[in-house]
């Protein structure tokens, strides 16, 4: 039977979920059985042989449900390889300075468990995808609008991650 991998994610406007789905698809193409689930919906890690956790970044912080996921499943994660990916506007341009800042955003996850790999990806800035007060405040922002996800970089990262997971 193929190894089962969990791709869990924390998102606000959906772009991190879309990255998680793409990573899951690529893992399935490589022979894995994959579940792609919102982090709060994951109750048990027993069926999985590896965990990939993604989070959006808001105001230079990963989302609280990503940290809660790690703390809730800390004991199970001791025995599983884990990888993380972050989707954020800091990485709209992949520069050494932006990469260093984005690595800092991952510190709360890395402090709980050292990952086998860390993916840092640009995000999407579209205030129309936001809700409530976020939409109002962010519509006034001078951030460049658009989709800054580099799908080729996401695919390369997933390709580099696969050998670090149990073989399918």
N, C-alpha and C positions, 0 to 999 in steps of 0.2 A: 504494500500500500504506500502511496506517495506521502511524504511528510506534509503535515498541515501547518500552515503559517498564518498568523494573525497580522493584518494591517489595520491598526486602530488609529483613529484620528480625532482631533479636537478642532472645530471650525466655527466660524461665525457667519461668513457670507458664502460658504460653499467651495471656495477655490482649493482649500486644503483637502476637502473630501474628493474633489476631482483628481488631485495628484495621487491620493491614496488609491483611488479606483484604477488609475493608470499603472501604478506600481503593482497592484494586485493582478491586473491583466498580464503584465510582463512576467510575473512569477508563475502564473498559470501556464503561460506559453512555455516556460522552462520546466514544466512538469509538476509543479507544486499544487496541492489542494489549498485554496486560500479563502479566508473569510475577511471581508473588508467591512468594518463596523465602527460606528461612532464610539469613542472611548467610554462614555457613560453607560453604554448598552452591554459592555463586556462584564460578565459576572464570574467567569471561571477560565483560567488559562490551561487547565489540565489537558484539553485536546491538542494543544499546540506544541510544536518543537522549536519555534522561533517567534519573536514578536517584533514588529516594526511599528513604531509610534510616531505619528506626525502631529504637528501643532501649527496653527497660525500664530503670528506674533502681533500683539497689539500694544502700543505704547512701550516698545522695547521689552515686552514680557511674553513668554509663552502663555497659553490659556490655562486657567486654573484646573480645568478638567484633565489636562495632560498630566499635571503634577499629581492630582488626586488618583488618577489611574495607576501611576507608578507606586504611590504609597499604598494603595489598596491591594496591589498585587505584588508587593515587595518580596514576599517569601517565595512565591512561584517563580518570579523573575530571577532569583538567585541561581536557578538551574537552567535558564534558557538564554540563548544568545538574543540580544536586543539591539536594534538599530533605531536611530531617530532621524526624522527629517523635519525641517522648519520651512515654512512658506511665509515670506515677509518682504516688505517693500525696501528694506535695507539692501537686499540682494537684487534690486532691479538692475544693478550693474555689478558684475562679479569682479571686484577689485580686492587687493589684499586688505585694505582698510575696512571695506564692507564685510569681508569674510571674517575678520577678527571680531568685529562688532556682533555679527550673527552667531559666531561661536559662543560669545558671551551670553547670548539669549538662551543657549542650550545648557548653561551651567546648572540650573536646578535639576534637570534630568540626569546629566552626567554625574552629579553628586550622589544621586540615588543608585545609579548603575552605570558603569562605563560601557558605552556602546561599542559594538564591533564596527560600526560605521555611522557617520553623521552627514546627512545631506542638507545642504543649504541652498534654497531656491527662491527666486523672485516670486512675488505674489501678484495679486490683481488689486488695482484700486479703482473701484467704481462705486461711488456713493449710493447709486440706485440699488445696489445689492445689499445695502445695510438697512437696519431697521431703527425706528424710533429716533432718539436723540443722536445716536451715532450718525445717522443719515444727515440730520440737520447740521451738526457740527462739522462733519467731514466734507459736506458739500461746499463749505467755506474754505477748505484747505487748499493750499497751493501745491500739494503733491501732484505729480503728473498722473493723469488718468490713463488707464490701460491695463493690459494683461502682460506682465513682465516675467511670466513663467517660461523657462527655457526647457522645452520638452526634450530636446536632445540631451541636455545635461541631466535631466531626471532619468532618462533611459540609460545613460552612461553610468550614473550612480547605481541604479538597480543592477545593471550588468556586473559592476564591481562588487556589489553586495552578495550576489548569488553564491560565489565560492566560499563566503564566510558563514553560510547557513548550512544546516544538515542537508546532505544530498537528497534530491527528490526520489 
